[in-house]
Amino acid sequence: MPSETTPDPVRQKALNALTDKFVEQGHAHQYAQALAASIIFQTDLDLRNAQLSRLLAWLKQEHSNTYQFALEIVEETRAEFENRVVKG
């Protein structure tokens, strides 16, 4: 997992390239940077969702006895996260 203090060079390069592209389109630099960051963040979420979906599909097919436990862990994680969000 990438460190919070060490920027990922691929993400940083993507952030810079997207920011530059939005600035070229006439957006203010601060807005362009925020927009680029949100796009990269959403792409990262989509990737992680695809990874989890693929892993669960593999578990279901290859290790059906473990699959149900994995679903329970995923559900527990979702519930814990929602509780943290609600509590602030």
PDB file of N, CA, C and O in Angstrom:
ATOM      1  N   MET A   1       0.850  -1.167   0.000  1.00  0.00           N
ATOM      2  CA  MET A   1       0.000   0.000   0.000  1.00  0.00           C
ATOM      3  C   MET A   1       0.901   1.238   0.000  1.00  0.00           C
ATOM      4  O   MET A   1       1.869   1.292   0.758  1.00  0.00           O
ATOM      5  N   PRO A   2       0.590   2.243  -0.851  1.00  0.00           N
ATOM      6  CA  PRO A   2       1.422   3.440  -0.916  1.00  0.00           C
ATOM      7  C   PRO A   2       1.387   4.203   0.401  1.00  0.00           C
ATOM      8  O   PRO A   2       0.367   4.263   1.087  1.00  0.00           O
ATOM      9  N   SER A   3       2.520   4.776   0.725  1.00  0.00           N
ATOM     10  CA  SER A   3       2.627   5.560   1.954  1.00  0.00           C
ATOM     11  C   SER A   3       1.916   6.893   1.793  1.00  0.00           C
ATOM     12  O   SER A   3       1.867   7.458   0.701  1.00  0.00           O
ATOM     13  N   GLU A   4       1.363   7.389   2.902  1.00  0.00           N
ATOM     14  CA  GLU A   4       0.684   8.682   2.896  1.00  0.00           C
ATOM     15  C   GLU A   4       1.676   9.814   2.655  1.00  0.00           C
ATOM     16  O   GLU A   4       1.299  10.849   2.103  1.00  0.00           O
ATOM     17  N   THR A   5       2.934   9.642   3.055  1.00  0.00           N
ATOM     18  CA  THR A   5       3.912  10.713   2.952  1.00  0.00           C
ATOM     19  C   THR A   5       4.691  10.691   1.653  1.00  0.00           C
ATOM     20  O   THR A   5       5.254  11.710   1.252  1.00  0.00           O
ATOM     21  N   THR A   6       4.734   9.549   0.990  1.00  0.00           N
ATOM     22  CA  THR A   6       5.469   9.436  -0.270  1.00  0.00           C
ATOM     23  C   THR A   6       4.477   9.440  -1.427  1.00  0.00           C
ATOM     24  O   THR A   6       3.693   8.503  -1.577  1.00  0.00           O
ATOM     25  N   PRO A   7       4.509  10.504  -2.255  1.00  0.00           N
ATOM     26  CA  PRO A   7       3.558  10.548  -3.366  1.00  0.00           C
ATOM     27  C   PRO A   7       3.853   9.454  -4.393  1.00  0.00           C
ATOM     28  O   PRO A   7       5.008   9.144  -4.683  1.00  0.00           O
ATOM     29  N   ASP A   8       2.806   8.895  -4.919  1.00  0.00           N
ATOM     30  CA  ASP A   8       2.909   7.897  -5.972  1.00  0.00           C
ATOM     31  C   ASP A   8       3.293   8.633  -7.250  1.00  0.00           C
ATOM     32  O   ASP A   8       2.545   9.506  -7.691  1.00  0.00           O
ATOM     33  N   PRO A   9       4.439   8.310  -7.863  1.00  0.00           N
ATOM     34  CA  PRO A   9       4.881   9.060  -9.043  1.00  0.00           C
ATOM     35  C   PRO A   9       3.920   8.947 -10.231  1.00  0.00           C
ATOM     36  O   PRO A   9       3.804   9.887 -11.017  1.00  0.00           O
ATOM     37  N   VAL A  10       3.240   7.828 -10.370  1.00  0.00           N
ATOM     38  CA  VAL A  10       2.290   7.676 -11.477  1.00  0.00           C
ATOM     39  C   VAL A  10       1.090   8.596 -11.260  1.00  0.00           C
ATOM     40  O   VAL A  10       0.651   9.282 -12.183  1.00  0.00           O
ATOM     41  N   ARG A  11       0.566   8.607 -10.041  1.00  0.00           N
ATOM     42  CA  ARG A  11      -0.573   9.490  -9.741  1.00  0.00           C
ATOM     43  C   ARG A  11      -0.163  10.958  -9.866  1.00  0.00           C
ATOM     44  O   ARG A  11      -0.928  11.779 -10.372  1.00  0.00           O
ATOM     45  N   GLN A  12       1.042  11.284  -9.403  1.00  0.00           N
ATOM     46  CA  GLN A  12       1.501  12.671  -9.476  1.00  0.00           C
ATOM     47  C   GLN A  12       1.642  13.119 -10.928  1.00  0.00           C
ATOM     48  O   GLN A  12       1.281  14.242 -11.282  1.00  0.00           O
ATOM     49  N   LYS A  13       2.170  12.231 -11.757  1.00  0.00           N
ATOM     50  CA  LYS A  13       2.304  12.552 -13.180  1.00  0.00           C
ATOM     51  C   LYS A  13       0.929  12.729 -13.819  1.00  0.00           C
ATOM     52  O   LYS A  13       0.722  13.642 -14.618  1.00  0.00           O
ATOM     53  N   ALA A  14      -0.001  11.859 -13.468  1.00  0.00           N
ATOM     54  CA  ALA A  14      -1.365  11.964 -13.998  1.00  0.00           C
ATOM     55  C   ALA A  14      -2.029  13.247 -13.519  1.00  0.00           C
ATOM     56  O   ALA A  14      -2.699  13.931 -14.293  1.00  0.00           O
ATOM     57  N   LEU A  15      -1.840  13.576 -12.234  1.00  0.00           N
ATOM     58  CA  LEU A  15      -2.409  14.812 -11.687  1.00  0.00           C
ATOM     59  C   LEU A  15      -1.869  16.025 -12.439  1.00  0.00           C
ATOM     60  O   LEU A  15      -2.630  16.914 -12.820  1.00  0.00           O
ATOM     61  N   ASN A  16      -0.567  16.059 -12.649  1.00  0.00           N
ATOM     62  CA  ASN A  16       0.036  17.186 -13.367  1.00  0.00           C
ATOM     63  C   ASN A  16      -0.461  17.270 -14.809  1.00  0.00           C
ATOM     64  O   ASN A  16      -0.786  18.356 -15.290  1.00  0.00           O
ATOM     65  N   ALA A  17      -0.522  16.138 -15.497  1.00  0.00           N
ATOM     66  CA  ALA A  17      -0.957  16.131 -16.890  1.00  0.00           C
ATOM     67  C   ALA A  17      -2.421  16.565 -17.014  1.00  0.00           C
ATOM     68  O   ALA A  17      -2.762  17.369 -17.881  1.00  0.00           O
ATOM     69  N   LEU A  18      -3.284  16.028 -16.144  1.00  0.00           N
ATOM     70  CA  LEU A  18      -4.699  16.407 -16.192  1.00  0.00           C
ATOM     71  C   LEU A  18      -4.889  17.878 -15.818  1.00  0.00           C
ATOM     72  O   LEU A  18      -5.686  18.582 -16.439  1.00  0.00           O
ATOM     73  N   THR A  19      -4.166  18.332 -14.817  1.00  0.00           N
ATOM     74  CA  THR A  19      -4.251  19.735 -14.421  1.00  0.00           C
ATOM     75  C   THR A  19      -3.857  20.626 -15.587  1.00  0.00           C
ATOM     76  O   THR A  19      -4.552  21.594 -15.898  1.00  0.00           O
ATOM     77  N   ASP A  20      -2.744  20.302 -16.231  1.00  0.00           N
ATOM     78  CA  ASP A  20      -2.288  21.091 -17.390  1.00  0.00           C
ATOM     79  C   ASP A  20      -3.334  21.106 -18.499  1.00  0.00           C
ATOM     80  O   ASP A  20      -3.569  22.138 -19.126  1.00  0.00           O
ATOM     81  N   LYS A  21      -3.956  19.961 -18.735  1.00  0.00           N
ATOM     82  CA  LYS A  21      -4.969  19.869 -19.792  1.00  0.00           C
ATOM     83  C   LYS A  21      -6.173  20.753 -19.465  1.00  0.00           C
ATOM     84  O   LYS A  21      -6.689  21.445 -20.343  1.00  0.00           O
ATOM     85  N   PHE A  22      -6.618  20.734 -18.215  1.00  0.00           N
ATOM     86  CA  PHE A  22      -7.750  21.576 -17.828  1.00  0.00           C
ATOM     87  C   PHE A  22      -7.399  23.056 -17.865  1.00  0.00           C
ATOM     88  O   PHE A  22      -8.243  23.884 -18.211  1.00  0.00           O
ATOM     89  N   VAL A  23      -6.169  23.397 -17.516  1.00  0.00           N
ATOM     90  CA  VAL A  23      -5.722  24.794 -17.607  1.00  0.00           C
ATOM     91  C   VAL A  23      -5.716  25.229 -19.073  1.00  0.00           C
ATOM     92  O   VAL A  23      -6.137  26.338 -19.401  1.00  0.00           O
ATOM     93  N   GLU A  24      -5.233  24.341 -19.956  1.00  0.00           N
ATOM     94  CA  GLU A  24      -5.246  24.635 -21.400  1.00  0.00           C
ATOM     95  C   GLU A  24      -6.663  24.883 -21.903  1.00  0.00           C
ATOM     96  O   GLU A  24      -6.866  25.654 -22.842  1.00  0.00           O
ATOM     97  N   GLN A  25      -7.646  24.230 -21.280  1.00  0.00           N
ATOM     98  CA  GLN A  25      -9.041  24.401 -21.676  1.00  0.00           C
ATOM     99  C   GLN A  25      -9.657  25.675 -21.087  1.00  0.00           C
ATOM    100  O   GLN A  25     -10.821  25.982 -21.342  1.00  0.00           O
ATOM    101  N   GLY A  26      -8.869  26.413 -20.299  1.00  0.00           N
ATOM    102  CA  GLY A  26      -9.335  27.682 -19.778  1.00  0.00           C
ATOM    103  C   GLY A  26      -9.777  27.698 -18.329  1.00  0.00           C
ATOM    104  O   GLY A  26     -10.272  28.717 -17.847  1.00  0.00           O
ATOM    105  N   HIS A  27      -9.607  26.586 -17.622  1.00  0.00           N
ATOM    106  CA  HIS A  27      -9.992  26.541 -16.218  1.00  0.00           C
ATOM    107  C   HIS A  27      -8.897  27.173 -15.356  1.00  0.00           C
ATOM    108  O   HIS A  27      -7.714  27.103 -15.688  1.00  0.00           O
ATOM    109  N   ALA A  28      -9.306  27.785 -14.253  1.00  0.00           N
ATOM    110  CA  ALA A  28      -8.337  28.320 -13.296  1.00  0.00           C
ATOM    111  C   ALA A  28      -7.508  27.164 -12.736  1.00  0.00           C
ATOM    112  O   ALA A  28      -8.011  26.052 -12.573  1.00  0.00           O
ATOM    113  N   HIS A  29      -6.230  27.437 -12.440  1.00  0.00           N
ATOM    114  CA  HIS A  29      -5.325  26.371 -12.000  1.00  0.00           C
ATOM    115  C   HIS A  29      -5.850  25.637 -10.766  1.00  0.00           C
ATOM    116  O   HIS A  29      -5.798  24.408 -10.715  1.00  0.00           O
ATOM    117  N   GLN A  30      -6.348  26.364  -9.784  1.00  0.00           N
ATOM    118  CA  GLN A  30      -6.842  25.734  -8.556  1.00  0.00           C
ATOM    119  C   GLN A  30      -8.029  24.811  -8.856  1.00  0.00           C
ATOM    120  O   GLN A  30      -8.105  23.702  -8.325  1.00  0.00           O
ATOM    121  N   TYR A  31      -8.952  25.269  -9.705  1.00  0.00           N
ATOM    122  CA  TYR A  31     -10.101  24.448 -10.089  1.00  0.00           C
ATOM    123  C   TYR A  31      -9.625  23.244 -10.902  1.00  0.00           C
ATOM    124  O   TYR A  31     -10.094  22.125 -10.694  1.00  0.00           O
ATOM    125  N   ALA A  32      -8.699  23.478 -11.821  1.00  0.00           N
ATOM    126  CA  ALA A  32      -8.181  22.396 -12.667  1.00  0.00           C
ATOM    127  C   ALA A  32      -7.523  21.317 -11.823  1.00  0.00           C
ATOM    128  O   ALA A  32      -7.690  20.126 -12.087  1.00  0.00           O
ATOM    129  N   GLN A  33      -6.780  21.731 -10.816  1.00  0.00           N
ATOM    130  CA  GLN A  33      -6.111  20.764  -9.957  1.00  0.00           C
ATOM    131  C   GLN A  33      -7.125  19.966  -9.135  1.00  0.00           C
ATOM    132  O   GLN A  33      -6.974  18.755  -8.975  1.00  0.00           O
ATOM    133  N   ALA A  34      -8.147  20.629  -8.617  1.00  0.00           N
ATOM    134  CA  ALA A  34      -9.180  19.927  -7.852  1.00  0.00           C
ATOM    135  C   ALA A  34      -9.949  18.951  -8.740  1.00  0.00           C
ATOM    136  O   ALA A  34     -10.254  17.835  -8.321  1.00  0.00           O
ATOM    137  N   LEU A  35     -10.257  19.365  -9.947  1.00  0.00           N
ATOM    138  CA  LEU A  35     -10.968  18.503 -10.885  1.00  0.00           C
ATOM    139  C   LEU A  35     -10.119  17.289 -11.244  1.00  0.00           C
ATOM    140  O   LEU A  35     -10.618  16.165 -11.271  1.00  0.00           O
ATOM    141  N   ALA A  36      -8.851  17.513 -11.516  1.00  0.00           N
ATOM    142  CA  ALA A  36      -7.942  16.410 -11.847  1.00  0.00           C
ATOM    143  C   ALA A  36      -7.831  15.438 -10.679  1.00  0.00           C
ATOM    144  O   ALA A  36      -7.852  14.223 -10.876  1.00  0.00           O
ATOM    145  N   ALA A  37      -7.713  15.967  -9.466  1.00  0.00           N
ATOM    146  CA  ALA A  37      -7.608  15.100  -8.285  1.00  0.00           C
ATOM    147  C   ALA A  37      -8.867  14.258  -8.114  1.00  0.00           C
ATOM    148  O   ALA A  37      -8.786  13.080  -7.768  1.00  0.00           O
ATOM    149  N   SER A  38     -10.025  14.859  -8.354  1.00  0.00           N
ATOM    150  CA  SER A  38     -11.272  14.099  -8.194  1.00  0.00           C
ATOM    151  C   SER A  38     -11.384  12.999  -9.247  1.00  0.00           C
ATOM    152  O   SER A  38     -11.890  11.914  -8.957  1.00  0.00           O
ATOM    153  N   ILE A  39     -10.923  13.265 -10.444  1.00  0.00           N
ATOM    154  CA  ILE A  39     -10.951  12.242 -11.501  1.00  0.00           C
ATOM    155  C   ILE A  39     -10.021  11.086 -11.148  1.00  0.00           C
ATOM    156  O   ILE A  39     -10.386   9.921 -11.307  1.00  0.00           O
ATOM    157  N   ILE A  40      -8.821  11.407 -10.670  1.00  0.00           N
ATOM    158  CA  ILE A  40      -7.874  10.365 -10.293  1.00  0.00           C
ATOM    159  C   ILE A  40      -8.417   9.562  -9.117  1.00  0.00           C
ATOM    160  O   ILE A  40      -8.295   8.337  -9.093  1.00  0.00           O
ATOM    161  N   PHE A  41      -9.011  10.238  -8.152  1.00  0.00           N
ATOM    162  CA  PHE A  41      -9.595   9.562  -6.996  1.00  0.00           C
ATOM    163  C   PHE A  41     -10.701   8.606  -7.439  1.00  0.00           C
ATOM    164  O   PHE A  41     -10.743   7.462  -6.987  1.00  0.00           O
ATOM    165  N   GLN A  42     -11.592   9.057  -8.315  1.00  0.00           N
ATOM    166  CA  GLN A  42     -12.681   8.211  -8.789  1.00  0.00           C
ATOM    167  C   GLN A  42     -12.151   7.015  -9.568  1.00  0.00           C
ATOM    168  O   GLN A  42     -12.670   5.906  -9.438  1.00  0.00           O
ATOM    169  N   THR A  43     -11.129   7.235 -10.368  1.00  0.00           N
ATOM    170  CA  THR A  43     -10.518   6.143 -11.131  1.00  0.00           C
ATOM    171  C   THR A  43      -9.910   5.113 -10.187  1.00  0.00           C
ATOM    172  O   THR A  43     -10.024   3.908 -10.415  1.00  0.00           O
ATOM    173  N   ASP A  44      -9.263   5.592  -9.126  1.00  0.00           N
ATOM    174  CA  ASP A  44      -8.688   4.689  -8.138  1.00  0.00           C
ATOM    175  C   ASP A  44      -9.779   3.872  -7.445  1.00  0.00           C
ATOM    176  O   ASP A  44      -9.613   2.673  -7.220  1.00  0.00           O
ATOM    177  N   LEU A  45     -10.891   4.520  -7.108  1.00  0.00           N
ATOM    178  CA  LEU A  45     -12.015   3.795  -6.509  1.00  0.00           C
ATOM    179  C   LEU A  45     -12.562   2.734  -7.461  1.00  0.00           C
ATOM    180  O   LEU A  45     -12.865   1.615  -7.047  1.00  0.00           O
ATOM    181  N   ASP A  46     -12.685   3.094  -8.733  1.00  0.00           N
ATOM    182  CA  ASP A  46     -13.181   2.135  -9.731  1.00  0.00           C
ATOM    183  C   ASP A  46     -12.242   0.937  -9.844  1.00  0.00           C
ATOM    184  O   ASP A  46     -12.688  -0.206  -9.943  1.00  0.00           O
ATOM    185  N   LEU A  47     -10.931   1.212  -9.828  1.00  0.00           N
ATOM    186  CA  LEU A  47      -9.951   0.130  -9.904  1.00  0.00           C
ATOM    187  C   LEU A  47     -10.069  -0.795  -8.691  1.00  0.00           C
ATOM    188  O   LEU A  47     -10.078  -2.017  -8.838  1.00  0.00           O
ATOM    189  N   ARG A  48     -10.158  -0.214  -7.505  1.00  0.00           N
ATOM    190  CA  ARG A  48     -10.249  -1.038  -6.298  1.00  0.00           C
ATOM    191  C   ARG A  48     -11.549  -1.842  -6.276  1.00  0.00           C
ATOM    192  O   ARG A  48     -11.562  -2.981  -5.809  1.00  0.00           O
ATOM    193  N   ASN A  49     -12.622  -1.272  -6.768  1.00  0.00           N
ATOM    194  CA  ASN A  49     -13.881  -2.001  -6.856  1.00  0.00           C
ATOM    195  C   ASN A  49     -13.746  -3.181  -7.817  1.00  0.00           C
ATOM    196  O   ASN A  49     -14.219  -4.281  -7.530  1.00  0.00           O
ATOM    197  N   ALA A  50     -13.101  -2.947  -8.955  1.00  0.00           N
ATOM    198  CA  ALA A  50     -12.895  -4.027  -9.921  1.00  0.00           C
ATOM    199  C   ALA A  50     -12.010  -5.123  -9.331  1.00  0.00           C
ATOM    200  O   ALA A  50     -12.257  -6.308  -9.554  1.00  0.00           O
ATOM    201  N   GLN A  51     -10.980  -4.731  -8.581  1.00  0.00           N
ATOM    202  CA  GLN A  51     -10.102  -5.721  -7.964  1.00  0.00           C
ATOM    203  C   GLN A  51     -10.870  -6.581  -6.958  1.00  0.00           C
ATOM    204  O   GLN A  51     -10.731  -7.805  -6.943  1.00  0.00           O
ATOM    205  N   LEU A  52     -11.675  -5.935  -6.125  1.00  0.00           N
ATOM    206  CA  LEU A  52     -12.447  -6.670  -5.127  1.00  0.00           C
ATOM    207  C   LEU A  52     -13.468  -7.591  -5.804  1.00  0.00           C
ATOM    208  O   LEU A  52     -13.642  -8.738  -5.394  1.00  0.00           O
ATOM    209  N   SER A  53     -14.129  -7.089  -6.825  1.00  0.00           N
ATOM    210  CA  SER A  53     -15.115  -7.908  -7.546  1.00  0.00           C
ATOM    211  C   SER A  53     -14.459  -9.124  -8.176  1.00  0.00           C
ATOM    212  O   SER A  53     -15.000 -10.229  -8.122  1.00  0.00           O
ATOM    213  N   ARG A  54     -13.294  -8.920  -8.772  1.00  0.00           N
ATOM    214  CA  ARG A  54     -12.592 -10.036  -9.410  1.00  0.00           C
ATOM    215  C   ARG A  54     -12.136 -11.054  -8.372  1.00  0.00           C
ATOM    216  O   ARG A  54     -12.245 -12.262  -8.584  1.00  0.00           O
ATOM    217  N   LEU A  55     -11.626 -10.558  -7.252  1.00  0.00           N
ATOM    218  CA  LEU A  55     -11.187 -11.461  -6.186  1.00  0.00           C
ATOM    219  C   LEU A  55     -12.357 -12.275  -5.647  1.00  0.00           C
ATOM    220  O   LEU A  55     -12.232 -13.483  -5.445  1.00  0.00           O
ATOM    221  N   LEU A  56     -13.497 -11.618  -5.413  1.00  0.00           N
ATOM    222  CA  LEU A  56     -14.667 -12.344  -4.918  1.00  0.00           C
ATOM    223  C   LEU A  56     -15.163 -13.370  -5.931  1.00  0.00           C
ATOM    224  O   LEU A  56     -15.559 -14.473  -5.554  1.00  0.00           O
ATOM    225  N   ALA A  57     -15.145 -13.017  -7.211  1.00  0.00           N
ATOM    226  CA  ALA A  57     -15.564 -13.969  -8.248  1.00  0.00           C
ATOM    227  C   ALA A  57     -14.635 -15.183  -8.279  1.00  0.00           C
ATOM    228  O   ALA A  57     -15.082 -16.321  -8.429  1.00  0.00           O
ATOM    229  N   TRP A  58     -13.338 -14.919  -8.134  1.00  0.00           N
ATOM    230  CA  TRP A  58     -12.367 -16.017  -8.107  1.00  0.00           C
ATOM    231  C   TRP A  58     -12.594 -16.905  -6.891  1.00  0.00           C
ATOM    232  O   TRP A  58     -12.582 -18.132  -6.999  1.00  0.00           O
ATOM    233  N   LEU A  59     -12.802 -16.279  -5.730  1.00  0.00           N
ATOM    234  CA  LEU A  59     -13.071 -17.070  -4.531  1.00  0.00           C
ATOM    235  C   LEU A  59     -14.321 -17.920  -4.695  1.00  0.00           C
ATOM    236  O   LEU A  59     -14.336 -19.087  -4.303  1.00  0.00           O
ATOM    237  N   LYS A  60     -15.358 -17.348  -5.267  1.00  0.00           N
ATOM    238  CA  LYS A  60     -16.613 -18.089  -5.460  1.00  0.00           C
ATOM    239  C   LYS A  60     -16.383 -19.307  -6.347  1.00  0.00           C
ATOM    240  O   LYS A  60     -16.929 -20.380  -6.093  1.00  0.00           O
ATOM    241  N   GLN A  61     -15.578 -19.137  -7.380  1.00  0.00           N
ATOM    242  CA  GLN A  61     -15.348 -20.221  -8.330  1.00  0.00           C
ATOM    243  C   GLN A  61     -14.344 -21.251  -7.810  1.00  0.00           C
ATOM    244  O   GLN A  61     -14.562 -22.455  -7.946  1.00  0.00           O
ATOM    245  N   GLU A  62     -13.265 -20.788  -7.227  1.00  0.00           N
ATOM    246  CA  GLU A  62     -12.174 -21.688  -6.856  1.00  0.00           C
ATOM    247  C   GLU A  62     -12.196 -22.134  -5.391  1.00  0.00           C
ATOM    248  O   GLU A  62     -11.668 -23.195  -5.059  1.00  0.00           O
ATOM    249  N   HIS A  63     -12.792 -21.342  -4.533  1.00  0.00           N
ATOM    250  CA  HIS A  63     -12.779 -21.642  -3.097  1.00  0.00           C
ATOM    251  C   HIS A  63     -14.137 -21.285  -2.497  1.00  0.00           C
ATOM    252  O   HIS A  63     -14.250 -20.389  -1.661  1.00  0.00           O
ATOM    253  N   SER A  64     -15.140 -21.993  -2.937  1.00  0.00           N
ATOM    254  CA  SER A  64     -16.505 -21.664  -2.526  1.00  0.00           C
ATOM    255  C   SER A  64     -16.700 -21.734  -1.012  1.00  0.00           C
ATOM    256  O   SER A  64     -17.544 -21.024  -0.465  1.00  0.00           O
ATOM    257  N   ASN A  65     -15.930 -22.578  -0.335  1.00  0.00           N
ATOM    258  CA  ASN A  65     -16.053 -22.663   1.124  1.00  0.00           C
ATOM    259  C   ASN A  65     -15.552 -21.389   1.814  1.00  0.00           C
ATOM    260  O   ASN A  65     -16.008 -21.068   2.912  1.00  0.00           O
ATOM    261  N   THR A  66     -14.642 -20.676   1.201  1.00  0.00           N
ATOM    262  CA  THR A  66     -14.098 -19.429   1.751  1.00  0.00           C
ATOM    263  C   THR A  66     -14.899 -18.213   1.280  1.00  0.00           C
ATOM    264  O   THR A  66     -14.893 -17.168   1.931  1.00  0.00           O
ATOM    265  N   TYR A  67     -15.570 -18.355   0.176  1.00  0.00           N
ATOM    266  CA  TYR A  67     -16.298 -17.238  -0.431  1.00  0.00           C
ATOM    267  C   TYR A  67     -17.289 -16.595   0.533  1.00  0.00           C
ATOM    268  O   TYR A  67     -17.336 -15.370   0.637  1.00  0.00           O
ATOM    269  N   GLN A  68     -18.075 -17.392   1.231  1.00  0.00           N
ATOM    270  CA  GLN A  68     -19.079 -16.850   2.154  1.00  0.00           C
ATOM    271  C   GLN A  68     -18.419 -16.053   3.271  1.00  0.00           C
ATOM    272  O   GLN A  68     -18.927 -15.005   3.669  1.00  0.00           O
ATOM    273  N   PHE A  69     -17.294 -16.541   3.780  1.00  0.00           N
ATOM    274  CA  PHE A  69     -16.569 -15.805   4.811  1.00  0.00           C
ATOM    275  C   PHE A  69     -16.062 -14.470   4.269  1.00  0.00           C
ATOM    276  O   PHE A  69     -16.106 -13.453   4.962  1.00  0.00           O
ATOM    277  N   ALA A  70     -15.582 -14.481   3.033  1.00  0.00           N
ATOM    278  CA  ALA A  70     -15.098 -13.244   2.408  1.00  0.00           C
ATOM    279  C   ALA A  70     -16.230 -12.234   2.267  1.00  0.00           C
ATOM    280  O   ALA A  70     -16.036 -11.045   2.520  1.00  0.00           O
ATOM    281  N   LEU A  71     -17.410 -12.698   1.864  1.00  0.00           N
ATOM    282  CA  LEU A  71     -18.562 -11.795   1.764  1.00  0.00           C
ATOM    283  C   LEU A  71     -18.917 -11.191   3.119  1.00  0.00           C
ATOM    284  O   LEU A  71     -19.271 -10.016   3.215  1.00  0.00           O
ATOM    285  N   GLU A  72     -18.819 -12.002   4.152  1.00  0.00           N
ATOM    286  CA  GLU A  72     -19.111 -11.498   5.493  1.00  0.00           C
ATOM    287  C   GLU A  72     -18.106 -10.424   5.907  1.00  0.00           C
ATOM    288  O   GLU A  72     -18.487  -9.421   6.509  1.00  0.00           O
ATOM    289  N   ILE A  73     -16.848 -10.622   5.594  1.00  0.00           N
ATOM    290  CA  ILE A  73     -15.822  -9.625   5.913  1.00  0.00           C
ATOM    291  C   ILE A  73     -16.075  -8.337   5.136  1.00  0.00           C
ATOM    292  O   ILE A  73     -15.955  -7.244   5.689  1.00  0.00           O
ATOM    293  N   VAL A  74     -16.421  -8.462   3.873  1.00  0.00           N
ATOM    294  CA  VAL A  74     -16.717  -7.280   3.056  1.00  0.00           C
ATOM    295  C   VAL A  74     -17.904  -6.524   3.647  1.00  0.00           C
ATOM    296  O   VAL A  74     -17.879  -5.296   3.740  1.00  0.00           O
ATOM    297  N   GLU A  75     -18.928  -7.246   4.040  1.00  0.00           N
ATOM    298  CA  GLU A  75     -20.122  -6.620   4.627  1.00  0.00           C
ATOM    299  C   GLU A  75     -19.798  -5.962   5.962  1.00  0.00           C
ATOM    300  O   GLU A  75     -20.264  -4.855   6.233  1.00  0.00           O
ATOM    301  N   GLU A  76     -19.011  -6.621   6.793  1.00  0.00           N
ATOM    302  CA  GLU A  76     -18.609  -6.038   8.077  1.00  0.00           C
ATOM    303  C   GLU A  76     -17.808  -4.749   7.860  1.00  0.00           C
ATOM    304  O   GLU A  76     -17.996  -3.765   8.575  1.00  0.00           O
ATOM    305  N   THR A  77     -16.932  -4.766   6.885  1.00  0.00           N
ATOM    306  CA  THR A  77     -16.122  -3.590   6.576  1.00  0.00           C
ATOM    307  C   THR A  77     -17.001  -2.435   6.128  1.00  0.00           C
ATOM    308  O   THR A  77     -16.789  -1.294   6.538  1.00  0.00           O
ATOM    309  N   ARG A  78     -17.990  -2.726   5.286  1.00  0.00           N
ATOM    310  CA  ARG A  78     -18.915  -1.693   4.832  1.00  0.00           C
ATOM    311  C   ARG A  78     -19.673  -1.093   6.009  1.00  0.00           C
ATOM    312  O   ARG A  78     -19.792   0.127   6.124  1.00  0.00           O
ATOM    313  N   ALA A  79     -20.180  -1.950   6.875  1.00  0.00           N
ATOM    314  CA  ALA A  79     -20.949  -1.484   8.028  1.00  0.00           C
ATOM    315  C   ALA A  79     -20.077  -0.645   8.966  1.00  0.00           C
ATOM    316  O   ALA A  79     -20.516   0.400   9.445  1.00  0.00           O
ATOM    317  N   GLU A  80     -18.857  -1.089   9.228  1.00  0.00           N
ATOM    318  CA  GLU A  80     -17.936  -0.325  10.075  1.00  0.00           C
ATOM    319  C   GLU A  80     -17.643   1.044   9.467  1.00  0.00           C
ATOM    320  O   GLU A  80     -17.616   2.050  10.176  1.00  0.00           O
ATOM    321  N   PHE A  81     -17.428   1.077   8.170  1.00  0.00           N
ATOM    322  CA  PHE A  81     -17.148   2.340   7.493  1.00  0.00           C
ATOM    323  C   PHE A  81     -18.346   3.283   7.590  1.00  0.00           C
ATOM    324  O   PHE A  81     -18.191   4.462   7.906  1.00  0.00           O
ATOM    325  N   GLU A  82     -19.523   2.765   7.320  1.00  0.00           N
ATOM    326  CA  GLU A  82     -20.721   3.603   7.405  1.00  0.00           C
ATOM    327  C   GLU A  82     -20.925   4.137   8.822  1.00  0.00           C
ATOM    328  O   GLU A  82     -21.332   5.286   8.998  1.00  0.00           O
ATOM    329  N   ASN A  83     -20.648   3.321   9.818  1.00  0.00           N
ATOM    330  CA  ASN A  83     -20.758   3.777  11.203  1.00  0.00           C
ATOM    331  C   ASN A  83     -19.774   4.901  11.495  1.00  0.00           C
ATOM    332  O   ASN A  83     -20.130   5.876  12.157  1.00  0.00           O
ATOM    333  N   ARG A  84     -18.545   4.778  11.011  1.00  0.00           N
ATOM    334  CA  ARG A  84     -17.553   5.850  11.208  1.00  0.00           C
ATOM    335  C   ARG A  84     -17.990   7.126  10.522  1.00  0.00           C
ATOM    336  O   ARG A  84     -17.806   8.215  11.066  1.00  0.00           O
ATOM    337  N   VAL A  85     -18.566   7.010   9.338  1.00  0.00           N
ATOM    338  CA  VAL A  85     -19.023   8.199   8.620  1.00  0.00           C
ATOM    339  C   VAL A  85     -20.164   8.878   9.370  1.00  0.00           C
ATOM    340  O   VAL A  85     -20.189  10.102   9.500  1.00  0.00           O
ATOM    341  N   VAL A  86     -21.101   8.082   9.857  1.00  0.00           N
ATOM    342  CA  VAL A  86     -22.244   8.625  10.590  1.00  0.00           C
ATOM    343  C   VAL A  86     -21.779   9.318  11.874  1.00  0.00           C
ATOM    344  O   VAL A  86     -22.280  10.387  12.225  1.00  0.00           O
ATOM    345  N   LYS A  87     -20.828   8.711  12.565  1.00  0.00           N
ATOM    346  CA  LYS A  87     -20.338   9.272  13.829  1.00  0.00           C
ATOM    347  C   LYS A  87     -19.455  10.497  13.603  1.00  0.00           C
ATOM    348  O   LYS A  87     -19.286  11.322  14.501  1.00  0.00           O
ATOM    349  N   GLY A  88     -18.892  10.611  12.398  1.00  0.00           N
ATOM    350  CA  GLY A  88     -18.054  11.765  12.082  1.00  0.00           C
ATOM    351  C   GLY A  88     -16.681  11.535  12.467  1.00  0.00           C
ATOM    352  O   GLY A  88     -15.832  12.405  12.274  1.00  0.00           O
TER     353      GLY A  88
END
